Amino acid sequence: MKRFGQVIGIKPEHFKKYCEYHAEVWPEVLEKIKECNISNYSIFHKDNQLFAYFEYTGDDFEADMKKMAADAKTQAWWAIMEPMQQPVKNRSEGEWWANMEEVFHLD
């Protein structure tokens, strides 16, 4: 299992709507996330920043992310979410949510 932390901005004027959508995530989107070997997924908010944490239990993260990205229902969800988000300036090329480096963990 590999742990992931990611960060992205949220436009303040969209935060309430973003929360409303995430209170009722489409079942097909949740199923695809699970199908792509992601579990223990949380999103936190502080000062117009979103922090996501999830655990990946598969053996080919890149392939699973391509599978998720190819899903029509996931694409429709992202089309609604992306205009609400504001990617951080220092993200790596090709990232929407910026991946973070884990520097400490305690089980």
C-alpha positions as CSV (number, residue, x, y, z in Angstrom):
1,M,0.0,0.0,0.0
2,K,1.2,3.5,-0.9
3,R,-0.1,6.7,0.8
4,F,-0.7,9.8,-1.2
5,G,-1.1,13.4,-0.2
6,Q,-2.2,16.0,-2.7
7,V,-3.1,19.7,-2.6
8,I,-5.1,22.1,-4.7
9,G,-6.8,25.5,-4.2
10,I,-10.5,25.9,-4.1
11,K,-12.1,29.1,-5.4
12,P,-13.8,30.7,-2.4
13,E,-17.0,31.5,-4.3
14,H,-17.3,27.7,-5.2
15,F,-16.5,26.2,-1.8
16,K,-20.1,25.7,-0.7
17,K,-21.1,24.1,-3.9
18,Y,-18.0,21.9,-3.9
19,C,-19.0,20.6,-0.4
20,E,-22.6,20.0,-1.6
21,Y,-21.4,17.8,-4.4
22,H,-19.1,15.9,-2.2
23,A,-21.8,15.3,0.3
24,E,-23.5,13.2,-2.4
25,V,-20.7,11.9,-4.7
26,W,-22.2,10.1,-7.7
27,P,-22.2,6.3,-7.0
28,E,-20.5,5.5,-10.3
29,V,-17.6,7.8,-9.4
30,L,-17.1,6.2,-6.0
31,E,-17.2,2.7,-7.6
32,K,-14.6,3.7,-10.2
33,I,-12.3,5.1,-7.4
34,K,-12.6,1.7,-5.6
35,E,-12.1,-0.2,-8.8
36,C,-8.9,1.7,-9.4
37,N,-7.5,0.5,-6.1
38,I,-8.0,3.7,-4.1
39,S,-9.3,3.5,-0.5
40,N,-9.3,5.5,2.7
41,Y,-9.8,8.6,0.6
42,S,-10.4,12.0,2.4
43,I,-10.4,15.6,1.4
44,F,-9.8,18.4,4.0
45,H,-10.1,22.1,3.7
46,K,-8.2,25.1,5.2
47,D,-7.9,28.6,3.9
48,N,-9.1,28.0,0.3
49,Q,-6.8,24.9,0.1
50,L,-7.9,21.3,-0.3
51,F,-5.7,18.5,1.0
52,A,-6.5,15.0,-0.3
53,Y,-5.2,11.8,1.3
54,F,-5.7,8.3,-0.1
55,E,-4.2,4.9,-0.1
56,Y,-3.4,3.0,-3.2
57,T,-3.3,-0.8,-3.0
58,G,-2.8,-1.8,-6.7
59,D,0.4,-2.6,-8.5
60,D,0.2,-0.2,-11.5
61,F,-0.8,3.3,-10.3
62,E,-0.3,4.9,-13.8
63,A,-2.6,2.3,-15.5
64,D,-5.3,2.7,-12.8
65,M,-5.2,6.4,-13.2
66,K,-5.6,6.1,-17.0
67,K,-8.5,3.7,-16.4
68,M,-10.2,6.3,-14.1
69,A,-9.5,9.1,-16.5
70,A,-11.1,7.2,-19.4
71,D,-14.4,6.7,-17.5
72,A,-17.2,8.8,-18.9
73,K,-18.9,9.4,-15.6
74,T,-15.6,10.4,-13.9
75,Q,-15.0,12.8,-16.8
76,A,-18.4,14.3,-16.3
77,W,-17.7,14.7,-12.5
78,W,-14.3,16.3,-13.2
79,A,-15.9,18.7,-15.7
80,I,-18.0,20.1,-12.8
81,M,-15.2,20.0,-10.2
82,E,-12.3,21.5,-12.2
83,P,-13.8,25.0,-12.7
84,M,-14.2,25.2,-8.9
85,Q,-10.5,24.4,-8.2
86,Q,-7.4,26.5,-8.5
87,P,-4.2,24.4,-9.1
88,V,-1.2,25.5,-7.1
89,K,1.5,27.3,-9.0
90,N,4.3,25.0,-8.0
91,R,2.7,21.8,-9.2
92,S,4.7,19.5,-11.5
93,E,4.0,19.4,-15.2
94,G,0.9,17.4,-16.0
95,E,-0.5,17.5,-12.4
96,W,-3.9,19.0,-11.5
97,W,-3.8,18.2,-7.8
98,A,-0.1,18.6,-6.8
99,N,1.4,15.5,-5.2
100,M,3.1,15.9,-1.9
101,E,6.1,14.1,-0.4
102,E,5.5,12.1,2.7
103,V,8.0,13.0,5.3
104,F,6.6,11.2,8.4
105,H,4.3,8.4,9.2
106,L,3.3,6.5,12.4
107,D,1.2,3.4,12.4
